[in-house]
Amino acid sequence: MPVLSEIKVRSPKDGDLLRGRDPEELATAMAGAGIAGLSIVTAPEDFDGDVEIVRRIRRRVDVPILRKDFTREVTDLDETVEAGADAILLTVALLDDETLGVLHDAAHARGLETLIETHSEAELARVGALGLQPDLLGINNRDIRRLERDDGDVSRTERLAAHVHENQLLLSESSIDGAQAVRRARKAGADAVLVGTWILTADDPAEAIETLISVGWPG
């Protein structure tokens, strides 16, 4: 099963997630475990992120890097390219239709792949109405506007995946706490999962990643 793991300095809900570990070494271990890509949270407020973490990790790993931030301006895309990331997160809940469309097209023009993140049927409908073709369509099992302080599980993916076109690559994000949750997301139609806190708080993050990958693909 394709797994995107995450480097996140802290969570508003769970606090310090690096626990003294070097993010570059942690990212190297994750890449060695066979991840499909690496999400790096660069939002400074609430998450203590920094785009400099992307620059440092880019020099250490070859896997695709997703810059995860509250992208609002085209200049954010230029900074993302300069830092060496391969993809950018665009959160539907935080952007009006015009800005979402402009950022999506500008990202592609710069060679960045897009992850458009949704949280409701209404947001999925907005993406469809705009005619956008993201490289990945995300369903966040949490409401990002609550900064991870809410509870959630993959039941949101299970509810919303039926509204996603079958040819669209679908990513289930957040509130994934083990192999059983990955199986549920996969069965609902997710092509990949993004798992942050559960992997970062595991005794052995690389082993946790391998556990999720071993869930496999529907046969």
trRosetta pair geometry for C-beta under 8 A, 3 or more apart (Angstrom, degrees):
i j d omega theta_ij theta_ji phi_ij phi_ji
1 182 5.9 113 120 169 166 126
1 186 6.1 -82 -119 -82 127 133
1 192 7.3 146 169 -124 76 51
1 193 6.8 18 150 11 119 107
1 212 6.3 -96 76 150 121 73
1 213 5.6 -160 54 -139 73 37
1 214 7.8 -35 17 46 96 18
1 215 4.5 -2 -9 68 138 102
1 216 6.0 -4 -36 37 85 8
1 217 6.3 160 -82 -68 62 61
2 36 3.9 24 -160 -39 95 155
2 191 6.8 6 43 141 127 71
2 192 3.8 -49 92 -111 112 102
2 193 7.5 153 93 23 65 61
2 213 7.9 33 -98 -120 14 82
3 34 7.9 67 47 103 107 80
3 35 5.5 -86 91 -128 86 74
3 36 6.0 139 53 9 38 95
3 182 7.8 -32 -92 -122 104 137
3 192 7.0 -172 -78 -166 23 86
3 193 5.8 -17 -117 67 67 89
3 194 7.9 136 -168 -100 55 30
3 195 6.3 -29 -161 19 102 113
3 209 5.9 171 103 -155 149 83
3 212 4.9 94 -92 107 145 124
3 213 5.4 -95 -1 -72 125 80
4 35 6.4 86 -122 -177 31 110
4 36 5.9 -64 -67 68 68 91
4 37 4.5 -19 -111 73 99 90
4 38 6.7 -178 -161 -86 79 17
4 39 5.4 72 154 -24 115 100
4 66 6.8 18 -164 11 141 134
4 171 7.3 4 14 -148 132 126
4 192 6.4 64 -13 153 96 121
4 193 7.1 -154 31 100 76 43
4 194 4.3 -22 72 -107 112 77
4 195 7.3 148 78 21 58 62
5 30 4.7 -130 72 -158 147 132
5 33 7.8 52 -21 67 148 128
5 35 5.0 -88 6 -107 100 145
5 38 6.1 -20 69 -118 77 70
5 39 7.2 -149 104 29 32 83
5 194 7.9 172 -85 -156 13 59
5 195 6.2 -31 -110 72 60 82
5 196 7.3 122 -171 -99 54 44
5 199 5.1 -97 -137 102 106 170
5 205 7.2 96 -159 175 147 112
5 209 5.7 -46 -63 -99 133 119
6 38 7.2 145 -101 -168 31 62
6 39 4.2 -25 -106 72 86 103
6 40 7.3 168 -158 -82 65 30
6 41 6.6 43 -179 -24 112 99
6 68 7.3 -15 -136 11 112 152
6 194 6.7 68 -51 177 113 92
6 195 7.0 -150 1 95 102 39
6 196 3.6 -27 50 -108 144 87
6 199 7.1 133 36 56 77 124
6 200 7.0 -59 80 -43 87 116
7 23 5.1 81 -162 -156 131 108
7 26 6.4 129 -109 96 101 120
7 27 5.6 -27 -62 -74 134 101
7 30 7.9 -139 -58 9 89 154
7 38 6.7 27 -8 176 99 108
7 39 7.3 -170 27 94 63 55
7 40 4.8 -3 58 -115 106 76
7 41 6.9 -149 94 21 59 75
7 53 6.5 -161 120 158 133 131
7 57 6.7 -161 5 -75 164 158
8 11 6.4 47 135 -62 131 84
8 17 5.3 21 92 65 87 152
8 40 8.0 177 -68 -153 55 40
8 41 4.3 40 -110 21 84 133
8 47 6.3 -75 -162 -164 92 109
8 49 7.3 -51 -139 -77 59 109
8 196 5.3 38 -4 -169 138 124
8 197 7.4 -49 60 -72 141 66
8 200 6.4 -86 49 -55 94 161
9 16 7.6 -49 158 -139 65 62
9 17 6.5 131 142 49 18 95
9 18 5.6 -25 -139 -22 55 119
9 23 7.6 -48 -83 -73 78 130
9 41 7.2 -125 10 80 74 108
9 47 6.3 112 50 157 93 68
9 48 4.1 -102 97 89 138 106
9 49 5.8 -176 8 -77 114 57
9 53 7.8 -138 -51 -72 107 157
10 14 7.8 -166 -172 82 63 73
10 15 5.9 -54 -154 171 102 32
10 16 5.2 -40 -103 -98 99 40
10 17 5.7 170 -106 4 34 88
10 18 7.6 -62 -59 3 66 88
10 47 6.1 177 68 -157 71 41
10 48 4.8 56 22 21 110 122
11 14 4.1 32 68 42 127 90
11 15 6.6 -14 59 23 75 22
11 17 5.8 73 -11 -45 94 122
11 47 7.2 10 -98 -117 38 77
11 148 5.3 -85 -168 107 103 155
11 196 7.9 133 -78 125 124 125
11 197 6.0 9 -49 -92 157 118
12 46 4.9 -23 -65 -168 114 101
12 47 7.5 -60 -36 -71 83 63
12 147 4.4 28 25 140 155 112
12 148 5.5 141 48 61 94 100
12 149 5.8 -58 108 -57 115 94
13 147 7.7 164 -34 121 87 76
13 148 4.7 -119 -3 123 117 95
13 149 5.0 171 -79 -100 101 51
14 17 6.4 61 102 -75 115 96
14 148 7.6 -65 1 138 90 130
14 197 5.6 119 14 -141 161 130
14 201 7.1 -88 176 -64 145 135
16 19 5.8 121 128 -71 106 57
17 196 7.9 -11 -165 158 161 95
17 197 6.6 -104 -117 -120 131 70
17 200 4.4 18 179 143 110 144
17 201 6.9 -77 -138 -60 84 80
18 21 5.0 -139 180 52 76 82
18 23 6.4 -57 -118 -68 126 83
18 26 7.3 -126 -136 -23 83 158
18 200 7.7 -55 -76 -165 38 118
21 25 6.8 -123 177 73 89 108
21 26 5.1 79 139 -59 127 120
22 25 4.2 67 77 15 108 108
22 26 6.5 179 86 -12 53 87
23 26 5.4 -57 -142 40 33 114
23 27 6.0 36 159 -22 68 106
23 53 5.6 -25 108 -150 160 110
23 56 7.2 86 85 91 109 127
23 57 6.4 -72 131 -69 101 113
24 27 5.8 -53 -146 36 29 110
24 28 6.5 32 153 -21 62 105
24 56 5.4 -90 -75 142 114 107
24 57 5.6 -160 -109 -94 68 66
24 60 5.0 128 -165 -19 96 162
25 28 5.5 -51 -149 33 33 115
25 29 6.6 34 152 -18 64 103
26 29 5.8 -54 -152 35 32 110
26 30 6.4 32 150 -19 65 106
26 205 6.8 41 -159 47 93 158
27 30 5.5 -53 -147 36 34 113
27 31 6.3 36 154 -20 66 104
27 38 6.0 59 -146 -152 100 155
27 40 7.9 -1 -99 -86 132 109
27 57 4.5 21 59 -141 174 118
27 60 6.2 104 89 89 115 126
27 61 5.5 -107 142 -26 107 140
28 31 5.8 -52 -147 35 30 111
28 32 6.4 31 153 -19 62 108
28 60 5.3 -78 -72 156 101 121
28 61 6.1 -156 -95 -70 55 98
29 32 5.7 -57 -151 37 31 114
29 33 6.7 34 151 -26 63 105
29 205 6.4 93 110 77 123 110
29 206 4.9 -98 163 -60 98 116
30 33 5.7 -56 -155 28 34 114
30 35 5.4 8 157 -14 90 138
30 38 6.3 108 107 -104 133 112
30 199 7.6 67 -113 158 115 138
30 205 6.3 -46 -81 132 88 121
30 206 6.6 -143 -91 -91 40 72
30 209 6.2 135 -143 -55 73 157
31 35 6.2 -76 -105 38 39 105
31 38 6.8 -43 -73 -52 88 130
31 61 4.3 -171 -60 -136 156 120
31 62 7.1 116 -166 41 140 65
31 63 4.9 -158 -122 -9 101 124
32 206 6.6 -18 82 -127 96 129
33 205 7.6 -130 -23 122 157 75
33 206 4.1 -168 -73 -151 125 78
33 207 7.8 -115 -124 -43 131 22
33 209 4.1 85 129 81 143 135
33 210 5.5 -112 -166 -50 103 85
33 213 7.6 178 147 -9 90 140
34 209 7.0 162 56 134 78 117
34 210 7.0 81 36 -96 118 73
34 213 5.7 41 96 -103 122 170
35 38 6.1 83 109 -68 145 75
35 63 5.9 43 86 -152 96 164
35 209 6.0 -65 -68 -160 92 138
35 213 7.9 -124 -91 -69 45 123
36 63 7.4 134 140 -160 20 117
36 64 7.5 -16 145 41 62 110
36 192 6.1 -93 60 -136 156 133
37 63 5.7 177 -118 158 37 105
37 64 4.2 -37 -117 76 103 98
37 65 7.0 180 -170 -81 87 20
37 66 6.0 65 150 -18 125 102
37 86 7.8 -114 -139 63 116 128
37 87 7.5 6 -168 23 147 136
38 57 7.2 -128 119 151 149 140
38 61 6.6 51 -1 104 152 155
38 63 5.3 98 -11 95 102 122
38 64 7.2 171 26 89 69 51
38 65 5.3 -25 72 -109 95 68
38 66 7.0 -169 93 24 42 77
39 65 7.9 136 -101 -164 21 57
39 66 4.5 -27 -105 70 69 112
39 68 4.9 38 -176 -30 103 130
39 194 5.8 52 -22 -155 145 119
39 196 7.0 -69 76 -83 127 102
40 49 7.5 136 153 -149 76 122
40 53 5.7 -171 -176 109 126 111
40 54 5.2 158 89 -84 152 81
40 57 6.4 -179 -87 41 145 151
40 65 6.1 -2 0 -167 116 104
40 66 7.0 164 19 80 66 57
40 67 6.1 -31 67 -112 93 52
40 68 6.4 173 76 20 36 89
40 85 7.4 -130 42 -100 117 116
41 47 5.0 -98 145 165 127 146
41 49 4.6 -126 122 -80 73 142
41 68 4.7 -43 -95 81 59 111
41 69 7.2 132 -160 -74 52 63
41 196 7.7 48 -33 -131 125 142
42 49 4.1 -178 -152 144 18 124
42 50 6.0 -67 -152 93 79 9
42 51 4.7 49 -157 -75 141 58
42 53 6.5 -164 -101 45 83 109
42 54 6.3 -26 -77 -28 128 113
42 67 5.7 -14 1 -163 131 92
42 68 6.8 146 11 67 76 54
42 69 4.6 -40 65 -70 94 118
43 46 6.6 -13 123 61 119 91
43 47 4.5 72 77 37 95 128
43 49 4.9 68 49 40 41 126
43 68 7.5 -63 -15 117 97 73
43 69 4.9 155 -61 -133 77 72
43 70 5.7 68 -104 -5 122 91
44 47 7.2 -162 -174 63 3 78
44 48 6.7 18 -156 -130 50 21
44 49 5.8 -109 -73 63 39 63
44 50 6.3 55 -88 -78 91 67
46 147 5.3 -86 -174 -150 152 134
49 53 6.6 -89 -161 19 76 138
49 69 7.1 -147 98 -95 145 94
50 53 5.4 113 71 -14 78 94
51 54 5.3 -37 -169 24 59 116
51 55 6.9 61 138 -19 73 97
51 67 7.2 15 -122 -140 88 128
51 69 7.8 -20 -76 -56 91 150
51 79 6.0 -46 -144 155 168 114
51 80 7.6 -115 -136 -91 123 52
51 83 5.1 -110 173 -88 103 150
52 55 5.4 -48 -153 33 45 115
52 56 6.4 43 151 -19 71 103
52 83 7.9 -125 -92 -129 24 114
53 56 5.8 -55 -148 38 33 109
53 57 6.1 23 158 -12 67 111
54 57 6.1 -63 -143 43 27 103
54 58 6.0 37 158 -32 65 107
54 65 6.3 129 -146 155 95 144
54 67 5.8 -8 -91 -97 148 101
54 80 7.7 -54 140 -140 171 60
54 83 4.2 48 98 154 125 127
54 84 6.2 173 147 59 96 87
54 85 5.4 -41 -164 -56 138 101
55 58 5.8 -51 -148 25 25 116
55 59 7.3 24 156 -19 57 102
55 83 4.9 -96 -63 -151 80 78
55 84 6.2 116 -112 16 51 117
56 59 6.3 -61 -168 28 32 109
56 60 7.2 11 146 -8 63 114
57 60 5.6 -70 -156 42 44 108
57 61 6.0 -13 168 19 83 110
57 65 6.9 137 102 -109 116 139
58 61 7.3 -81 -128 52 22 75
58 65 6.3 -78 -89 -9 84 158
58 83 6.8 163 -24 150 144 67
58 84 3.4 58 -136 105 164 146
58 85 7.4 -104 -80 -62 121 48
59 84 7.9 103 -44 58 61 177
61 65 7.6 118 84 -64 114 106
64 86 4.4 -87 -153 58 85 151
64 87 6.4 43 167 -6 113 112
64 113 7.7 -3 -167 32 136 138
65 84 6.9 45 48 116 144 81
65 85 4.6 -107 102 -128 105 69
65 86 5.4 120 49 12 63 89
65 87 7.2 -174 97 31 43 79
66 85 6.8 65 -147 -167 11 114
66 86 7.2 -52 -70 65 48 81
66 87 4.4 -32 -107 78 75 109
66 88 7.3 174 -158 -78 69 14
66 89 6.4 73 170 -47 107 91
66 115 6.1 21 -143 -6 131 139
67 71 8.0 93 107 -64 106 117
67 80 4.8 -137 27 -130 156 108
67 83 6.9 89 -84 75 135 137
67 85 4.1 -36 -33 -113 104 172
67 87 7.1 -177 20 87 68 53
67 88 5.5 -14 60 -110 99 65
67 89 6.9 -129 96 6 58 87
68 89 4.8 50 -123 -10 60 144
69 76 7.0 -149 92 -165 130 128
69 89 6.6 151 36 53 47 110
70 91 6.8 -47 -128 24 63 133
70 94 6.0 -117 -155 172 94 168
71 76 4.7 176 -138 115 81 150
71 77 7.2 68 -156 -61 126 74
71 80 7.9 -9 -104 -46 124 138
71 88 5.8 65 -66 172 161 114
71 89 6.3 161 0 80 117 66
71 90 5.8 -67 69 -96 125 62
71 91 7.5 141 41 9 81 84
71 103 6.3 132 132 -165 116 145
72 76 6.6 100 43 -15 52 145
72 94 7.2 -90 -85 138 96 114
72 95 7.1 -173 -117 -93 68 95
72 99 7.1 -13 -159 176 63 140
72 103 7.9 -93 -153 -79 16 145
73 76 4.9 117 65 -11 75 96
73 77 7.9 -135 107 -1 55 80
74 77 5.5 -45 -165 26 50 115
74 78 7.0 50 142 -17 71 98
74 102 7.1 -74 -68 142 105 107
74 103 6.8 -150 -84 -105 64 70
74 106 5.1 -80 -124 164 101 165
75 78 5.5 -47 -151 33 44 113
75 79 6.4 46 150 -19 68 103
76 79 5.7 -54 -151 38 33 113
76 80 6.4 39 149 -25 64 106
76 88 7.6 118 125 -148 101 136
77 80 5.4 -51 -149 32 34 116
77 81 6.6 34 154 -18 65 101
77 88 6.2 -49 -112 -64 79 166
77 103 6.9 177 -51 -152 125 80
77 106 5.6 172 23 123 170 108
77 107 5.4 -136 -126 -93 130 69
77 110 5.5 146 154 24 116 159
77 112 6.3 -132 -155 8 98 153
78 81 5.9 -52 -151 34 33 110
78 82 6.3 32 152 -18 65 108
78 110 7.2 -134 -87 -123 54 151
79 82 5.6 -56 -147 38 31 113
79 83 6.3 31 155 -21 65 108
80 83 5.9 -57 -148 35 28 110
80 85 4.8 -61 -177 52 86 124
80 88 5.3 17 -173 -86 172 112
80 112 6.3 43 109 -102 128 145
81 84 7.9 59 173 -59 31 20
81 85 7.3 -85 -82 55 26 77
81 110 5.3 -105 -64 164 140 123
81 111 7.0 90 -119 61 117 100
81 112 6.5 -105 -75 -57 90 109
85 88 6.9 99 116 -71 133 70
85 112 7.3 31 106 -125 92 108
86 112 6.9 149 163 -135 33 64
86 113 6.1 14 142 20 82 105
87 112 5.9 131 -119 -177 31 82
87 113 4.0 -36 -103 72 97 93
87 114 6.7 -173 -159 -74 87 15
87 115 5.9 68 157 -18 123 97
87 135 6.9 -112 -123 65 120 140
87 136 7.6 32 -164 19 148 119
88 103 7.9 -118 113 165 137 105
88 107 5.2 -129 43 -128 130 133
88 112 5.0 25 -5 163 106 140
88 113 7.6 165 19 81 64 48
88 114 6.1 -26 65 -112 82 62
88 115 7.2 -159 93 29 36 80
89 115 5.0 -30 -106 73 63 108
89 117 6.0 13 -166 -19 97 123
89 138 7.8 -13 -136 10 94 153
90 95 6.6 -29 -177 2 91 154
90 100 6.2 116 166 -141 126 78
90 103 5.6 154 -113 108 128 127
90 104 6.1 -69 -4 -75 173 81
90 107 7.4 -119 -45 -23 124 152
90 114 5.8 -8 6 -163 119 107
90 115 7.0 164 24 82 69 52
90 116 5.0 -25 73 -107 103 68
90 117 6.9 175 83 15 47 80
90 134 7.6 -143 47 -108 118 126
91 94 4.5 45 91 19 110 112
91 95 6.6 135 80 -6 60 100
91 117 4.8 -25 -110 63 65 115
91 144 5.8 -79 -146 59 144 158
92 95 6.4 -85 -142 48 28 94
92 100 6.4 34 -119 -112 64 144
92 116 6.4 60 -52 177 97 92
92 117 6.4 -147 2 83 82 56
92 118 5.2 17 19 -97 140 69
92 119 7.5 -159 60 10 107 80
92 123 4.3 122 104 -162 145 112
92 126 6.0 137 -164 76 127 132
92 127 6.4 -77 -94 -56 137 99
93 117 7.9 -54 8 103 93 94
93 118 8.0 128 -35 -137 87 42
93 119 5.9 3 -48 21 129 124
93 123 6.4 -41 -62 -99 74 139
93 143 7.6 131 -108 -159 173 78
93 144 6.4 161 55 52 136 105
93 145 5.9 -108 138 -41 139 111
94 144 7.4 -60 -38 93 115 126
94 145 7.6 171 -73 -79 88 91
95 99 4.6 -131 -165 91 99 112
95 100 4.3 128 117 -65 129 86
95 103 7.0 -85 -140 19 155 139
96 99 5.2 84 55 16 76 103
96 100 6.9 -143 92 -9 33 93
97 100 5.7 -58 -146 36 28 113
97 101 6.3 24 160 -16 64 108
97 126 6.5 -132 -96 -168 95 108
97 129 8.0 -51 -129 93 130 111
97 130 6.0 -172 -158 -84 97 121
98 101 6.0 -61 -153 38 28 108
98 102 6.3 25 155 -17 66 109
99 102 5.7 -55 -144 38 32 111
99 103 6.1 27 160 -15 67 109
100 103 6.2 -60 -145 40 25 106
100 104 6.2 26 157 -21 62 110
100 116 7.6 70 -167 -133 110 116
100 126 7.7 59 63 142 167 117
100 127 8.0 -107 154 -99 142 69
100 130 6.7 -81 99 -102 117 174
100 132 7.3 -73 140 -61 104 152
101 104 5.8 -55 -144 35 28 112
101 105 6.4 18 162 -10 64 109
101 130 5.4 -145 -79 -168 106 128
101 132 6.7 -138 -108 -76 70 109
102 105 6.2 -64 -150 41 26 103
102 106 5.9 21 157 -16 65 115
103 106 5.7 -57 -137 42 29 110
103 107 6.1 37 159 -27 64 105
104 107 5.9 -54 -151 29 25 112
104 108 6.8 19 154 -12 60 106
104 114 5.5 36 -136 -115 76 168
104 116 6.9 3 -100 -76 118 119
104 132 5.2 -42 168 -138 170 122
104 134 6.8 -87 -138 -85 118 81
105 108 5.9 -56 -152 38 34 109
105 109 6.3 36 150 -22 66 107
106 109 5.5 -52 -146 35 34 116
106 110 6.5 25 156 -12 64 108
107 110 6.0 -68 -154 42 29 104
107 112 4.2 -81 -175 77 85 115
107 113 7.6 -29 146 99 115 9
107 114 5.1 105 96 -74 147 103
108 111 7.7 60 -173 -63 33 14
108 112 6.9 -95 -72 64 28 67
108 113 8.0 47 -97 -109 69 32
108 114 6.8 -51 -55 -22 85 115
113 135 3.9 -38 -166 22 102 163
113 136 7.2 59 152 0 114 93
114 134 4.6 -104 99 -138 105 85
114 135 5.4 133 49 14 59 91
114 136 7.3 -158 102 40 51 69
115 134 6.6 88 -129 177 18 128
115 135 7.1 -55 -67 68 54 90
115 136 4.5 -14 -110 74 78 111
115 137 7.8 164 -157 -98 57 13
115 138 5.3 45 175 -28 98 121
115 171 6.6 -31 -143 37 112 151
116 127 5.8 127 134 -117 145 131
116 132 6.4 94 -56 121 164 141
116 134 4.0 -131 4 -70 109 154
116 136 7.5 175 25 91 62 58
116 137 5.7 -23 66 -119 93 63
116 138 6.6 -173 88 23 39 84
117 138 4.0 -25 -107 74 69 123
117 139 7.8 160 -156 -86 64 12
117 140 5.3 41 -176 -32 111 113
117 144 7.3 59 125 -25 140 142
117 173 6.8 -38 -129 30 111 153
118 123 4.0 168 -145 110 95 119
118 124 5.1 87 178 -65 165 68
118 127 6.5 -84 -68 -19 128 133
118 137 6.9 -2 5 -180 114 91
118 138 6.6 160 21 85 64 63
118 139 5.9 -30 73 -104 87 59
118 140 7.1 -179 80 13 32 83
118 160 7.2 -171 107 174 117 151
119 123 5.9 61 41 19 61 153
119 139 7.3 126 -99 -160 36 60
119 140 5.1 -36 -87 61 90 98
119 142 7.8 -57 -124 98 120 31
119 143 5.7 94 -171 -107 154 64
119 144 7.1 -141 -58 3 140 86
119 156 7.3 -24 -159 178 63 142
120 123 4.8 99 56 6 79 99
120 124 7.2 -136 99 -2 45 85
120 160 7.4 -152 -155 -99 15 131
121 124 5.5 -52 -151 36 37 114
121 125 6.4 40 150 -23 66 104
121 160 6.3 -154 -74 -119 68 90
121 163 5.7 134 -129 -32 88 173
122 125 5.6 -53 -151 34 32 114
122 126 6.7 39 149 -24 63 100
123 126 5.5 -44 -150 27 38 115
123 127 6.8 40 152 -18 64 99
124 127 5.8 -53 -156 33 35 111
124 128 6.5 31 150 -15 66 108
124 137 7.9 67 -123 180 87 131
124 160 6.3 170 -42 -168 143 109
124 163 5.1 91 119 116 158 125
124 164 6.8 -102 -146 -78 131 73
125 128 5.6 -56 -149 40 34 112
125 129 6.1 35 154 -22 68 107
125 163 7.9 -55 -58 171 74 134
126 129 5.7 -55 -143 36 29 110
126 130 6.4 24 158 -15 64 108
127 130 6.1 -63 -152 38 27 107
127 132 5.3 -80 -165 50 76 116
127 134 7.3 -43 -160 -10 129 117
127 137 7.0 119 147 -128 165 116
128 131 7.6 35 176 -70 36 34
128 165 8.0 134 -105 -30 110 111
134 137 5.3 124 67 -72 125 68
134 168 7.7 53 62 -156 85 108
135 169 6.9 -18 155 53 51 130
136 169 5.2 -64 -111 101 63 110
136 170 7.6 126 -164 -118 73 13
136 171 4.8 30 177 -16 120 124
136 192 7.5 -54 -133 50 127 125
137 164 6.1 172 94 -137 144 124
137 168 5.1 14 6 159 132 124
137 169 6.8 147 19 82 77 57
137 170 5.6 -32 72 -107 94 63
137 171 6.9 172 81 22 40 81
138 170 7.8 134 -101 -164 27 55
138 171 4.5 -34 -102 75 75 105
138 172 7.7 149 -155 -95 68 13
138 173 5.1 17 -168 -13 115 128
138 194 7.3 -12 -129 9 120 135
139 156 6.3 -174 159 123 112 96
139 157 4.8 136 95 -104 136 73
139 160 5.1 163 -127 80 138 135
139 161 6.8 -91 -15 -69 158 74
139 164 7.8 -99 -47 -52 119 137
139 170 6.9 10 -5 -171 104 100
139 171 7.3 176 22 86 64 55
139 172 5.7 -20 64 -112 98 60
139 173 6.7 173 81 23 44 83
139 190 7.7 -109 38 -93 114 104
140 143 7.4 126 110 -91 117 23
140 144 6.0 -6 141 -40 166 98
140 156 7.7 -22 99 109 41 145
140 173 4.7 -36 -104 78 63 114
140 174 5.3 35 -160 23 76 129
141 152 4.2 153 140 141 87 126
141 153 6.2 -92 179 112 136 10
141 154 5.8 -65 -99 -93 144 40
141 155 7.7 101 -143 45 108 56
141 156 4.6 159 -128 44 65 123
141 157 6.0 -44 -79 -28 100 93
141 172 6.8 39 -40 -176 108 87
141 173 6.5 -166 4 84 80 54
141 174 4.8 -156 48 86 88 88
141 175 4.0 -109 100 44 130 123
141 176 7.3 129 17 -45 148 75
142 146 7.0 -115 170 62 97 107
142 148 6.0 44 145 -110 160 53
142 150 5.5 154 -152 72 93 101
142 151 8.0 -132 -108 141 97 10
142 152 4.3 -153 -79 10 68 147
142 174 4.5 -87 10 135 105 146
142 175 5.6 143 -44 -33 95 114
143 146 4.7 62 86 8 101 108
143 150 5.5 40 35 26 96 152
143 152 7.7 159 -7 -62 66 136
144 147 7.2 45 179 -76 49 37
144 148 7.8 7 -126 -46 50 67
146 149 5.0 -114 154 51 93 89
146 150 4.4 56 99 -22 152 108
148 174 7.5 -136 -110 -146 91 129
148 197 7.9 133 -162 -44 137 137
151 175 7.5 99 179 -119 50 125
152 155 8.0 -141 -175 43 69 87
152 156 6.2 -21 -167 -8 112 129
152 174 6.5 36 79 122 134 106
152 175 3.9 -108 91 -65 90 161
153 156 7.5 145 78 1 46 84
153 175 5.2 -134 -96 151 31 123
153 177 7.9 -59 -121 11 88 109
153 181 6.8 -121 -164 -124 89 114
154 157 4.7 -37 -168 34 76 118
154 158 6.1 84 134 -25 79 95
154 172 6.0 28 -131 -178 102 140
154 175 6.7 -172 -50 103 57 101
154 176 6.4 58 -62 -95 109 80
154 181 5.1 148 -16 -165 129 86
154 184 4.8 132 90 99 140 120
154 185 4.7 -104 -149 -67 140 88
154 188 7.1 -169 157 1 108 145
155 158 5.2 -50 -147 37 39 118
155 159 6.4 39 153 -21 67 102
156 159 5.8 -53 -148 35 32 109
156 160 6.1 8 163 -2 67 115
156 175 8.0 77 23 59 117 143
157 160 6.3 -70 -136 48 25 95
157 161 5.6 36 170 -41 67 110
157 172 4.2 9 -105 -120 150 116
157 184 7.7 117 76 122 119 92
157 185 5.1 5 108 -123 159 84
157 188 5.2 121 128 89 93 155
157 189 8.0 -163 164 55 93 81
157 190 5.9 -10 -176 -54 137 120
158 161 6.5 -38 -129 14 18 113
158 184 6.5 -50 -65 165 117 100
158 185 7.8 -106 -57 -101 75 45
158 188 4.3 -120 -104 -103 59 137
159 162 7.4 -70 169 18 31 105
160 163 5.7 -59 -169 34 59 111
160 164 7.1 61 140 -31 78 101
161 164 5.5 -51 -158 20 47 118
161 170 6.2 87 -130 173 95 162
161 172 8.0 -31 -74 -77 118 105
161 188 4.4 126 24 149 154 98
161 189 3.9 156 168 51 131 122
161 190 6.7 -91 -104 -51 136 67
162 189 7.4 154 -67 -4 45 150
164 168 5.4 -114 174 68 98 126
164 170 5.3 81 135 -88 164 129
164 189 6.7 164 60 123 120 140
165 168 4.6 90 68 -10 89 109
169 191 4.9 -81 -154 50 73 154
169 192 7.3 17 176 8 102 108
170 189 5.9 30 57 125 154 90
170 190 5.2 -114 109 -122 102 50
170 191 5.2 120 50 5 65 91
170 192 7.7 171 92 32 48 68
171 190 6.6 61 -141 -155 17 99
171 191 7.0 -51 -70 60 54 84
171 192 5.1 -24 -110 75 80 93
171 193 7.0 146 -163 -107 69 21
171 194 5.8 41 172 -19 115 105
172 176 6.8 105 121 -67 106 128
172 185 3.9 -123 37 -152 166 131
172 188 7.5 88 -74 67 138 125
172 190 4.0 -45 -17 -106 110 149
172 192 7.6 -172 26 94 70 45
172 193 5.0 -26 68 -112 93 77
172 194 7.3 -167 91 23 45 72
173 176 7.9 -106 -173 -13 19 116
173 193 7.5 162 -83 -164 38 57
173 194 4.3 -1 -113 56 82 116
174 194 7.1 -1 -32 90 55 97
174 196 7.0 -9 -100 21 65 110
175 181 7.6 -148 127 -160 67 146
176 181 4.5 173 -148 119 68 133
176 182 6.2 70 -169 -67 122 71
176 185 6.8 -25 -107 -28 121 144
176 193 5.5 110 -108 -177 173 129
176 194 7.7 141 17 79 136 43
176 195 4.7 -89 79 -101 120 97
176 198 6.2 -104 96 11 65 144
176 212 8.0 67 143 -123 124 133
177 181 5.5 96 42 -14 59 149
177 198 4.8 -177 -120 -96 53 135
178 181 5.5 102 59 12 62 101
178 182 7.3 -117 114 -3 37 94
178 198 6.7 -135 -46 -170 56 145
178 211 7.5 -45 -153 126 67 130
178 212 7.8 -154 -168 -84 28 89
179 182 5.5 -56 -151 36 37 113
179 183 6.4 41 152 -23 69 101
179 211 5.5 -99 -61 153 110 96
179 212 6.1 -156 -93 -100 67 51
179 214 7.5 -34 -118 72 126 89
179 215 5.3 173 -155 -77 89 107
180 183 5.5 -48 -150 32 35 114
180 184 6.6 37 151 -19 64 102
181 184 5.6 -51 -151 34 35 113
181 185 6.5 34 151 -18 66 104
182 185 5.7 -53 -147 38 34 110
182 186 6.1 36 154 -20 66 107
182 193 5.4 -99 -121 -14 90 161
182 195 7.9 -41 -77 -59 107 134
182 212 5.2 148 -58 -150 159 87
182 215 4.7 -152 108 -29 125 168
183 186 5.7 -55 -145 38 29 113
183 187 6.2 30 156 -20 65 107
183 215 5.6 -146 -69 -156 77 125
184 187 5.8 -55 -146 36 28 110
184 188 6.4 29 154 -21 63 108
185 188 5.7 -58 -151 35 30 112
185 190 4.1 -13 157 21 93 145
185 193 5.5 93 94 -87 156 114
186 190 5.7 -76 -86 63 37 91
186 193 7.8 -64 -56 -41 81 113
186 215 6.6 180 -17 134 151 129
186 217 7.5 -153 -159 -132 131 42
186 218 6.2 171 153 -45 108 96
187 218 7.1 122 -97 -85 55 123
190 193 6.1 58 143 -70 143 77
193 212 6.9 -112 69 178 133 129
195 198 5.4 -56 -177 53 109 109
195 199 5.2 104 120 -22 104 112
195 212 6.4 -142 6 -97 157 168
196 199 6.6 -102 -177 38 14 100
196 200 6.2 -6 164 -8 61 118
197 200 5.6 -64 -139 43 31 108
197 201 5.8 13 169 -7 70 114
198 201 6.5 -65 -141 44 22 98
198 202 6.7 41 153 -45 59 100
198 208 6.9 -174 132 178 84 138
199 202 5.7 -42 -154 5 33 119
199 205 5.0 67 169 -145 84 90
199 208 4.9 171 -124 103 68 133
199 209 6.0 48 -131 -64 126 80
199 212 7.9 -57 -79 -9 108 140
200 205 6.4 15 -101 -101 31 123
202 205 5.3 135 64 -87 109 49
202 207 7.0 -150 146 70 134 89
202 208 3.7 -162 -31 -50 177 142
203 207 7.8 -16 80 53 82 129
204 207 3.8 43 102 17 118 117
204 208 6.5 163 90 -18 63 83
205 208 5.4 -55 -147 35 34 114
205 209 6.4 38 155 -22 67 102
206 209 5.7 -50 -152 32 33 113
206 210 6.6 33 151 -18 63 105
207 210 5.6 -53 -150 36 34 113
207 211 6.6 42 150 -26 64 101
208 211 5.6 -50 -154 28 33 116
208 212 6.9 28 152 -14 64 103
209 212 5.9 -60 -155 36 34 107
209 213 6.2 31 152 -18 69 108
210 213 5.6 -52 -141 38 33 112
210 214 6.1 38 158 -26 65 108
211 214 6.0 -58 -150 31 25 113
211 215 7.9 48 146 -39 54 84
212 215 6.0 -27 -173 -8 42 113
216 219 7.6 -7 138 -37 125 100
